[in-house]
């Protein structure tokens, strides 16, 4: 059994297509197919279902895939550990983050690169469920997610960074109720742009309106903060966002104004990683740096 066979299998699962997987691996399709067949022969199991029009792995293939990911990740960690021992200036790290916390990433990157200048970072944005799945399958190394959705008896280690605070926000073109605080009933009367319902932040917002017994006026739902920020800064709509997701001030629509929602649900946001018996020096150092982030000033109004 060769490492390339395991790498081909992981690529095949990622692309679900022999030709695209082969192109990604830099080999011909016959070479990749032959390597997968050789792996099946060596293990004595069928990994790929070839008699169907839709690509799929057998039950045995799924278990082999899990071991393949673990083996390839372990070897990558070993190589990185060896490089890191020789030169602390480099290494690679993959981070996944939920949309409302994305503006914390520049601060995290600044702190990481202050210690590891040549660090190569891979950043992805997604919902909590996908982040936990990617961590479990070792597709990513550190997650920044809602901790209330991390199973306490699961294979994860967590560290809380802050308690998320929701605020009603709009430009000066829109008249907001109250002076510093407002109710969910007041917010429901405004034209709102919100993150899509599948996000944890939106679920918390919907629960706030439901508890208050009112139905919000939602004119726009989006899966990207940039789209909500554009509506806010143009003065067309108000929104409800975590403090960490508030856009930069200043635009032709005038300065942004905020109101604290009462009552305000609080949800903890923090770091998540897969619990493992051995980790690279880079991973340990990166986790310690991330856990040491000071966010109080950035998250207070």
Kinemage of the C-alpha trace (Angstrom):
@kinemage 1
@onewidth
@group {chain A} dominant
@subgroup {mainchain}
@vectorlist {calphas} color= white
{ca unk a 1} P 0.000 0.000 0.000
{ca unk a 2} L 1.398 3.394 -1.058
{ca unk a 3} L 0.589 6.875 0.189
{ca unk a 4} L -0.436 7.933 -3.304
{ca unk a 5} L -3.257 5.366 -3.295
{ca unk a 6} L -4.692 6.904 -0.135
{ca unk a 7} L -4.265 10.385 -1.600
{ca unk a 8} L -6.104 9.318 -4.770
{ca unk a 9} L -8.966 7.894 -2.703
{ca unk a 10} L -9.344 11.136 -0.728
{ca unk a 11} L -9.361 13.143 -3.974
{ca unk a 12} L -11.896 10.766 -5.494
{ca unk a 13} L -14.232 11.265 -2.558
{ca unk a 14} L -13.787 15.042 -2.754
{ca unk a 15} L -14.567 15.395 -6.459
{ca unk a 16} L -16.862 12.356 -6.869
{ca unk a 17} L -15.519 11.997 -10.400
{ca unk a 18} L -12.574 9.962 -11.658
{ca unk a 19} L -11.439 12.453 -14.313
{ca unk a 20} L -11.543 15.501 -12.024
{ca unk a 21} L -9.826 13.600 -9.215
{ca unk a 22} L -7.086 12.473 -11.600
{ca unk a 23} L -6.606 16.022 -12.901
{ca unk a 24} L -6.321 17.322 -9.335
{ca unk a 25} L -3.712 14.662 -8.500
{ca unk a 26} L -1.763 15.334 -11.689
{ca unk a 27} L -2.145 11.820 -13.112
{ca unk a 28} L -4.146 10.212 -15.887
{ca unk a 29} L -7.569 8.744 -15.172
{ca unk a 30} L -6.412 5.169 -15.997
{ca unk a 31} L -3.509 5.554 -13.562
{ca unk a 32} L -5.817 6.720 -10.777
{ca unk a 33} L -8.351 3.966 -11.490
{ca unk a 34} L -5.587 1.344 -11.489
{ca unk a 35} L -4.251 2.622 -8.165
{ca unk a 36} L -7.709 2.400 -6.577
{ca unk a 37} L -8.172 -1.141 -7.916
{ca unk a 38} L -4.752 -2.105 -6.572
{ca unk a 39} L -5.742 -0.727 -3.165
{ca unk a 40} L -8.946 -2.780 -3.262
{ca unk a 41} L -6.943 -5.881 -4.177
{ca unk a 42} L -4.443 -5.331 -1.345
{ca unk a 43} L -7.197 -4.802 1.239
{ca unk a 44} L -9.515 -7.467 -0.131
{ca unk a 45} L -12.587 -5.196 -0.200
{ca unk a 46} L -14.532 -3.229 -2.791
{ca unk a 47} L -14.129 0.485 -2.172
{ca unk a 48} L -15.886 2.116 -5.130
{ca unk a 49} L -19.332 1.181 -6.483
{ca unk a 50} L -18.752 1.094 -10.243
{ca unk a 51} L -22.056 -0.369 -11.401
{ca unk a 52} L -24.043 2.784 -10.730
{ca unk a 53} L -24.405 5.991 -12.711
{ca unk a 54} L -23.984 8.043 -9.538
{ca unk a 55} L -20.568 7.783 -7.876
{ca unk a 56} L -20.449 6.287 -4.394
{ca unk a 57} L -18.324 4.372 -1.931
{ca unk a 58} L -19.260 1.078 -0.367
{ca unk a 59} L -19.635 0.785 3.393
{ca unk a 60} L -16.154 -0.751 3.496
{ca unk a 61} L -14.915 2.061 1.266
{ca unk a 62} L -16.195 4.695 3.705
{ca unk a 63} L -14.225 3.055 6.529
{ca unk a 64} L -11.089 2.849 4.370
{ca unk a 65} L -11.573 6.529 3.486
{ca unk a 66} L -11.678 7.466 7.168
{ca unk a 67} L -8.415 5.627 7.811
{ca unk a 68} L -6.904 7.151 4.680
{ca unk a 69} L -7.647 10.669 5.929
{ca unk a 70} L -6.171 9.899 9.324
{ca unk a 71} L -3.052 8.355 7.783
{ca unk a 72} L -2.435 11.198 5.334
{ca unk a 73} L -3.065 13.811 8.041
{ca unk a 74} L -0.693 12.028 10.417
{ca unk a 75} L 2.039 11.947 7.766
{ca unk a 76} L 1.494 15.625 6.922
{ca unk a 77} L 1.748 16.459 10.614
{ca unk a 78} L 4.969 14.464 10.877
{ca unk a 79} L 6.484 16.333 7.935
{ca unk a 80} L 5.327 19.669 9.328
{ca unk a 81} L 6.715 18.800 12.769
{ca unk a 82} L 10.089 18.057 11.232
{ca unk a 83} L 10.080 21.315 9.275
{ca unk a 84} L 8.882 23.295 12.267
{ca unk a 85} L 11.646 21.873 14.427
{ca unk a 86} L 14.164 23.249 11.934
{ca unk a 87} L 12.499 26.536 11.089
{ca unk a 88} L 9.806 28.150 13.247
{ca unk a 89} L 9.075 30.722 10.539
{ca unk a 90} L 6.821 28.476 8.429
{ca unk a 91} L 4.024 25.953 8.368
{ca unk a 92} L 0.393 25.650 7.246
{ca unk a 93} L -2.881 25.916 9.133
{ca unk a 94} L -6.521 25.575 8.060
{ca unk a 95} L -9.232 27.525 9.879
{ca unk a 96} L -13.014 27.469 9.444
{ca unk a 97} L -15.208 30.256 10.808
{ca unk a 98} L -18.914 31.074 11.096
{ca unk a 99} L -20.059 34.179 9.186
{ca unk a 100} L -20.741 36.466 12.197
{ca unk a 101} L -17.208 35.956 13.547
{ca unk a 102} L -15.356 36.487 10.277
{ca unk a 103} L -14.154 39.991 11.199
{ca unk a 104} L -12.141 38.506 14.068
{ca unk a 105} L -9.976 36.603 11.588
{ca unk a 106} L -7.677 39.556 10.687
{ca unk a 107} L -6.777 39.968 14.378
{ca unk a 108} L -6.147 36.227 14.682
{ca unk a 109} L -3.982 36.241 11.536
{ca unk a 110} L -1.976 39.190 12.824
{ca unk a 111} L -1.273 37.406 16.118
{ca unk a 112} L -0.360 34.124 14.406
{ca unk a 113} L 2.019 35.713 11.910
{ca unk a 114} L 3.698 37.729 14.653
{ca unk a 115} L 4.997 34.380 15.947
{ca unk a 116} L 5.118 32.384 12.681
{ca unk a 117} L 5.888 34.980 9.951
{ca unk a 118} L 5.715 32.632 6.945
{ca unk a 119} L 2.567 30.805 8.104
{ca unk a 120} L 0.372 29.655 5.222
{ca unk a 121} L -3.310 29.981 6.126
{ca unk a 122} L -6.336 28.357 4.514
{ca unk a 123} L -9.595 30.058 5.548
{ca unk a 124} L -13.148 28.878 4.899
{ca unk a 125} L -16.507 30.280 6.004
{ca unk a 126} L -19.459 28.033 6.751
{ca unk a 127} L -22.235 27.040 9.150
{ca unk a 128} L -21.557 25.406 12.498
{ca unk a 129} L -22.558 21.932 11.326
{ca unk a 130} L -20.113 22.016 8.408
{ca unk a 131} L -17.285 23.293 10.598
{ca unk a 132} L -17.746 20.442 13.073
{ca unk a 133} L -17.958 17.919 10.231
{ca unk a 134} L -14.767 19.240 8.631
{ca unk a 135} L -12.967 19.098 11.981
{ca unk a 136} L -14.117 15.535 12.607
{ca unk a 137} L -12.975 14.483 9.113
{ca unk a 138} L -9.692 16.412 9.554
{ca unk a 139} L -10.356 18.682 6.593
{ca unk a 140} L -9.661 21.671 8.829
{ca unk a 141} L -7.659 22.089 12.035
{ca unk a 142} L -9.263 24.929 14.000
{ca unk a 143} L -12.851 26.125 13.993
{ca unk a 144} L -14.326 29.401 15.226
{ca unk a 145} L -17.922 28.499 15.983
{ca unk a 146} L -20.926 28.656 18.295
{ca unk a 147} L -20.051 26.509 21.283
{ca unk a 148} L -23.642 25.698 22.249
{ca unk a 149} L -23.834 23.477 19.172
{ca unk a 150} L -20.679 21.519 20.000
{ca unk a 151} L -21.717 18.190 21.597
{ca unk a 152} L -20.239 18.075 25.133
{ca unk a 153} L -19.557 14.350 24.833
{ca unk a 154} L -18.134 14.626 21.304
{ca unk a 155} L -14.520 14.357 20.119
{ca unk a 156} L -13.880 18.103 20.400
{ca unk a 157} L -11.914 20.442 22.615
{ca unk a 158} L -13.210 24.016 22.971
{ca unk a 159} L -12.163 27.406 24.312
{ca unk a 160} L -14.636 30.277 24.726
{ca unk a 161} L -13.515 33.632 23.286
{ca unk a 162} L -16.582 35.815 23.897
{ca unk a 163} L -20.343 35.895 24.455
{ca unk a 164} L -22.065 37.141 21.325
{ca unk a 165} L -24.168 40.294 21.746
{ca unk a 166} L -26.890 41.107 19.198
{ca unk a 167} L -27.736 44.701 18.265
{ca unk a 168} L -30.236 46.422 16.011
{ca unk a 169} L -28.253 48.505 13.522
{ca unk a 170} L -29.039 50.988 10.742
{ca unk a 171} L -27.717 54.150 9.107
{ca unk a 172} L -28.920 57.588 10.191
{ca unk a 173} L -31.402 57.519 7.296
{ca unk a 174} L -33.546 55.083 9.253
{ca unk a 175} L -35.089 56.207 12.517
{ca unk a 176} L -34.446 53.662 15.239
{ca unk a 177} L -36.612 53.420 18.363
{ca unk a 178} L -35.222 54.292 21.781
{ca unk a 179} L -31.855 55.858 22.561
{ca unk a 180} L -29.621 52.962 23.594
{ca unk a 181} L -32.007 50.002 23.836
{ca unk a 182} L -35.114 48.769 22.087
{ca unk a 183} L -37.514 45.828 22.162
{ca unk a 184} L -37.910 42.999 19.695
{ca unk a 185} L -41.407 44.328 18.951
{ca unk a 186} L -39.896 47.658 17.858
{ca unk a 187} L -37.296 45.904 15.700
{ca unk a 188} L -40.011 43.814 14.012
{ca unk a 189} L -41.580 46.972 12.528
{ca unk a 190} L -38.440 47.955 10.590
{ca unk a 191} L -37.425 46.722 7.113
{ca unk a 192} L -34.749 44.149 7.933
{ca unk a 193} L -31.962 42.356 6.098
{ca unk a 194} L -30.758 39.245 7.937
{ca unk a 195} L -28.474 36.268 7.501
{ca unk a 196} L -30.207 33.238 5.995
{ca unk a 197} L -32.280 30.960 8.298
{ca unk a 198} L -29.755 28.098 8.221
{ca unk a 199} L -27.180 30.053 10.232
{ca unk a 200} L -26.964 29.805 14.015
{ca unk a 201} L -27.064 33.599 14.343
{ca unk a 202} L -30.376 33.722 12.455
{ca unk a 203} L -31.797 30.928 14.600
{ca unk a 204} L -31.032 32.992 17.704
{ca unk a 205} L -32.666 36.062 16.132
{ca unk a 206} L -35.788 34.103 15.134
{ca unk a 207} L -36.025 32.739 18.665
{ca unk a 208} L -35.885 36.315 20.006
{ca unk a 209} L -38.816 37.410 17.834
{ca unk a 210} L -40.758 34.234 18.646
{ca unk a 211} L -40.309 34.717 22.394
{ca unk a 212} L -41.472 38.332 22.031
{ca unk a 213} L -44.545 37.126 20.127
{ca unk a 214} L -43.920 39.166 16.980
{ca unk a 215} L -43.152 38.585 13.304
{ca unk a 216} L -40.218 40.523 11.772
{ca unk a 217} L -40.386 42.397 8.467
{ca unk a 218} L -37.583 40.619 6.590
{ca unk a 219} L -37.016 42.010 3.097
{ca unk a 220} L -33.641 40.402 2.397
{ca unk a 221} L -31.969 37.168 3.481
{ca unk a 222} L -28.345 36.510 2.510
{ca unk a 223} L -25.561 34.028 3.230
{ca unk a 224} L -22.825 36.678 3.151
{ca unk a 225} L -22.281 39.575 5.531
{ca unk a 226} L -21.036 41.755 2.682
{ca unk a 227} L -24.539 41.817 1.169
{ca unk a 228} L -26.098 42.900 4.467
{ca unk a 229} L -23.396 45.517 4.966
{ca unk a 230} L -24.152 46.992 1.523
{ca unk a 231} L -27.832 47.467 2.421
{ca unk a 232} L -26.945 48.956 5.811
{ca unk a 233} L -24.389 51.408 4.483
{ca unk a 234} L -26.726 52.473 1.657
{ca unk a 235} L -29.413 53.248 4.233
{ca unk a 236} L -32.037 51.021 2.641
{ca unk a 237} L -32.616 48.577 5.525
{ca unk a 238} L -31.839 47.903 9.158
{ca unk a 239} L -30.369 44.649 10.422
{ca unk a 240} L -29.728 42.633 13.563
{ca unk a 241} L -26.097 41.585 13.847
{ca unk a 242} L -23.595 40.437 16.439
{ca unk a 243} L -21.250 43.233 17.498
{ca unk a 244} L -18.393 41.265 15.891
{ca unk a 245} L -20.147 41.522 12.513
{ca unk a 246} L -20.815 45.282 12.458
{ca unk a 247} L -19.362 46.919 9.299
{ca unk a 248} L -16.876 49.765 9.326
{ca unk a 249} L -18.425 53.171 10.039
{ca unk a 250} L -18.790 55.947 7.543
{ca unk a 251} L -20.584 56.156 4.184
{ca unk a 252} L -22.735 58.489 2.094
{ca unk a 253} L -25.727 57.244 4.118
{ca unk a 254} L -24.201 58.668 7.292
{ca unk a 255} L -22.834 57.021 10.434
{ca unk a 256} L -24.310 53.783 11.715
{ca unk a 257} L -26.444 53.753 14.837
{ca unk a 258} L -27.070 50.797 17.127
{ca unk a 259} L -29.564 49.733 19.770
{ca unk a 260} L -29.200 46.890 22.239
{ca unk a 261} L -32.082 44.454 21.989
{ca unk a 262} L -33.851 43.683 25.255
{ca unk a 263} L -33.943 40.959 26.333
{ca unk a 264} L -30.691 40.038 24.600
{ca unk a 265} L -29.853 36.332 24.208
{ca unk a 266} L -26.165 35.553 24.648
{ca unk a 267} L -24.431 32.739 22.802
{ca unk a 268} L -20.822 31.742 23.405
{ca unk a 269} L -18.451 31.790 20.437
{ca unk a 270} L -15.034 30.206 20.589
{ca unk a 271} L -12.375 27.882 19.261
{ca unk a 272} L -12.931 24.220 18.465
{ca unk a 273} L -10.453 21.512 17.535
{ca unk a 274} L -10.471 17.747 17.290
{ca unk a 275} L -9.229 16.046 20.443
{ca unk a 276} L -6.075 14.117 19.462
{ca unk a 277} L -3.370 12.261 21.438
{ca unk a 278} L -0.529 13.954 19.538
{ca unk a 279} L -0.311 17.335 17.831
{ca unk a 280} L 2.369 19.219 15.959
{ca unk a 281} L 4.302 22.016 17.631
{ca unk a 282} L 2.739 24.442 15.139
{ca unk a 283} L -0.777 23.332 16.034
{ca unk a 284} L -0.095 23.681 19.766
{ca unk a 285} L 1.481 27.097 19.291
{ca unk a 286} L -1.366 28.308 17.041
{ca unk a 287} L -4.019 27.110 19.502
{ca unk a 288} L -2.307 28.885 22.396
{ca unk a 289} L -2.075 32.104 20.393
{ca unk a 290} L -5.746 31.907 19.375
{ca unk a 291} L -6.824 31.223 22.965
{ca unk a 292} L -4.930 34.323 24.061
{ca unk a 293} L -6.848 36.743 21.808
{ca unk a 294} L -8.127 39.828 23.645
{ca unk a 295} L -11.492 40.763 22.113
{ca unk a 296} L -13.235 42.842 24.790
{ca unk a 297} L -12.594 46.208 23.118
{ca unk a 298} L -13.532 44.921 19.665
{ca unk a 299} L -16.842 43.478 20.902
{ca unk a 300} L -18.089 46.296 23.129
{ca unk a 301} L -20.261 49.247 22.167
